[in-house]
Amino acid sequence: MPAKLHHSMVTGNTPIPFGESLSPPGDVPALPKFAVVIPAYNEAKTIRAVAEGALQCLSKVIVVDDGSVDDTFQALEGLPLTLLRHPTNLGKAASLWSGFQHALQQGITAVVTLDGDGQHAPEDIPRLLKAVEQAYNFIIIGARTRPWTRAIWHRILANRIADFWISWAAGYPIEDSQSGFRVYPSALLRQVKIPTGRKNSFVFESEILIEGANLGFRSLPLSIESEPRSLPRPSYFRPIVDISRITLMVGKRLLSEGMAPRKLLSAVLGHVFDNPLPNFPHLTHVPQPEKSKRP
């Protein structure tokens, strides 16, 4: 008999309170505990396959149903995971934050995030976790490799523009800043304080990279396959609106720092001038994925 789905309602329209601050980045815990957080809004056609794939890799999977009006909830029936439900649609940022806080309450030491629409391959999770062994107190980004095609060139261009601005504000080069397939150390999640309102739905994942750098947590990219294919629905990311909001957020931060010329040099030249971290790692010996067999 399948394990019963555990679910709870996250009430209200305000983010779950922040956790207490931890000490600066340190050594890897003796027994690291990982969890997967999957934000989902009207993902009935894909969420079960994504959740099942994640459960093949880790036993702790948290799905945050962000006020879906389709059968997202029913699609997960019978799976041994935790389902958090927002009463209304609060946006991706609030969904991630709800999942993060629940994971932290369980004593998780690092959180894997991936989208519920099927664009990320759950079978890549072990590769990201292998990278964590080499760079525990870094944000690991699953950096998508995509050819420039007529169908998606505008999205790739928008992402490259976002990469430039976010790298400038963070003070180091960042690859695929818009990828939602990541691993976050819990020490960062307990310290970071950034907005999670609806207008920050797709700003949050950019701002956490900048704020993370300010707190001493930089990111490292790990190449993953991402072949263009038809998805059940269009992306909720709106290149013009959301990149504009990201640029506005970055612009405000840069203005507050006098345009941060040293950070710009660091981002362009690839050398960290301000607050360099010792032994900046490079990901090595992380097995490359086999050719994707997904449709």
N, C-alpha and C positions, 0 to 999 in steps of 0.2 A: 504494500500500500504506500503510495507516495507521501512524502513528508508534507505536512500542512503549511500553507503559506502564512507567514506572520506579517501582519500589516498594522499600521497605525495612522491616524490622521494628524497632520501638522496643521494646527488651526491658526487663524489670524493672518494678517498680511504683512507682518514684520518679521525680519530674519531672526532665526534662533540666536540667542545671545552668544557672544564670543567666549571662548575658553580662556583660562588663565594663561599668561605668558610662560614660556619655557626658557631655559637657559640657551645661549647661543649653540650653533651646531656642534655636535660632539661625535663620539664614536658610534659604530653600529651596535644596536642592542643585541644581546646574546641570542635572543630568540625573536627576530622580527615577526610581526603579525601584519598581514596584508588584507585589505578588503577592496572590493570593486564597487564603485558608485556609478550608476547609470541613470542620467536624467532622461525622462521620457514625456513627450506630449503628443498624444494621438499617434502612437506607434504600434497599434494593434497588429499590423501585418508583419512587423519585424521583431518586436521586443522579445518574444519567446525564444527565437533562435539565438538572439544576442545573449540573453540571460543564460540559456542552456550552455552556450559556448563558454561564457565566463565561469559557470559552475564547474566546467571541466578543468579549469585552471586553479580556481580558488574556492574554498567552501563558504566564504563570507561574501555574499553579493547583496547589495542594497540598490533597489530600484526606486526612484522618486517619480511618482506619477504626478505631473504638474497640472492638475485640473483637467485631465483628458475628458473628452466628450464621446470618445469611441469606446472600443472594447479592450483598451490597453490593460485594465485591471483584470478582466476575465481571462485574457490571453496568458496570464502568468499563473493561473490556478494550478495547484499541485506541485509547484516547484519549491524546493527548500531554500527560500530566500526571504529577505525582509523587504516589504513594500511600504514606503511612506507615501502618503497621499495629501496633496494640497487641495483644499476645497475649491480654489479657483486657480486660474493660470497666473502664476507669479513671475514666470520667466526662468531662463536657464540658470542665471546666477543664483537665484533663490533656491532652485532645485539642487544645485551643486552644494550650496551652503548647508541645506538641510541634511544631505547625505554625509557631508564632512562631519557635522556635529554628532550625528548618530554613530559614525565610525569611531570618532574620538572617545565617545562615551563607552565604547567597547574595548578601549585600550589598544586600538590599532596604531601601528607605528608608521605605516605608509599607505596611501590610498591611490588606487588605479582608477582613472576615469575614462570612459568611452561613451560614445553616443548611442542612443537606442534605435537609430534608423538603419543600422546595418552597414554603415560606411567604413567602420573599423572592424578588423578581423580579430575576434577574441583569441584566436590561436596565437596571436603575437604577444599576448600578455606575458608568457614565460620569458620572452626575449627582453621585455622591458624590466622584468624583475631581475633577470641576470645582470642587466646594466646597473641596477640599484646596488648590487654587490660591489661594483667598482666605484660607484659615486653615490653613496648613500644619502648625503645631505644636499643633493642636487635635485632639481625638477627634471625628470626624464621626459622628453617630448618625442612621441612617435611622429617623425617628420615624413610626410607623404612625398613619394616620388611620382610625379605626374607629367606626362608629355603635354606640350602646348598644342591643344587642338582647338578647332573652331568652336566646339560646343562649350568649352570651359575656360577659354583663354582669359575672359574678363574676370573670372573668379581667381585665377592664378595671379593676374596682374594686381587685383585688389589685395590679395594676401601678401604679395611682395612689397606693396606700398606700406601695408601695416607692419611688416617685418622691419622696414627701415625706421619708421617712427618709434616703434617699441624698443628696438635695439638702441637707438639714440637715448631715449629716456632711461633705459636700464643701464647703459654704459658698457655694453659688450654685444657682440654679434649674436642674434637669435635667429634660428632657422625654423620656419613654419610656426610662427607665433599664433596662428589661428587653429592649429590642430587641437582637438579636444581629447585626443588619446595621450594620456600623461600618467606619470606617477608623482605624487606630491608627498614629501616627508611630513609627518604629523607635527614636527616641531615648527614648521612654517605655518601650518594651518591653525595652530594654537596662538600664533602671534599676529597674523595678518589682520588688518582692519580696513576693509574697503567696502564701498556700497554694493548692495545686492538687489536693488530695486529693478523694476521692469525695464527702465531705460538703460540699465547696466547689463541686460541679459547677455550680450556678446562683448561687452566692454570688460566684464569681470575677468575673463580668462587672459586678457591682455594686461590688465592692471595688476593682476597677481604676479605676473612675471617681473614687472617693474618694481613693485613693492617688495617682492621676494629678494631682488638684487639689493635693495636698500637694507634688508635685514640680514644679508649674507648668504642667501640661497640663490645661486645662479642655475641656469638650465643647460642641459646637454641634449643634442638631437640624436635620435637613433632612427635610421632609415627604415621605413616600412613600405610595403607595396600598397598602392592605391590606384587600381585601374578604373577608369571611367566606366560606369554602367548605369542602367536605369534603376532608379529607386522608386519605392511606392509613392512618394510624395516629393514635391520640390523642397529645397532647403529652406529652413526658417531664417537663415542668415541672408540679409539684404545688403549686397555689396556697397551700394551708395550710402544708404542710411547708416548702417552699422560701422562702416569704415569712417564715415564722417564723425560719428560719436566717439570712436576710438581716437581719431586724430585730435578732436577737441579735448579729450581727457589728457592725451599726451602733451598737447600744446600748453594747457594750464600748468602741468607739472614742469615743463621746460621753462616757461616764463617765470615760475616761482624760483628757478635756479639760475636765472640770468642766461637762459638758453644752453646752459651746461656744455660749453665748448669742449672740455676735456672728455666728457662722455661721448660726444660726437666723434672725436678722434678715436676713442676706444672702439666704438661701434664700427667705424669705417676701416680702421687699420687692423682690427682683430687683436689688439693688445690692451689689456686692462690696466689703465693708469691709476684709477681711484680705487682704494681698498682692495688690492688684489688678494685672492685667496691662495694659500700655499698649496703646492702640488695639484694645480688645476688638471684634472684627469682627462684622458681621452679614452673613449670606449673602445676596447679591444676584445677580441676573442668572444664576441657575441654572435652566435650562429645566425647566418642569414636565413630568411624564411624560404620554404619551398614555393614554387609557383602556385599562386592562389588558384583554388578549384571552385571558388564561389562564383555564382552567376553574376 
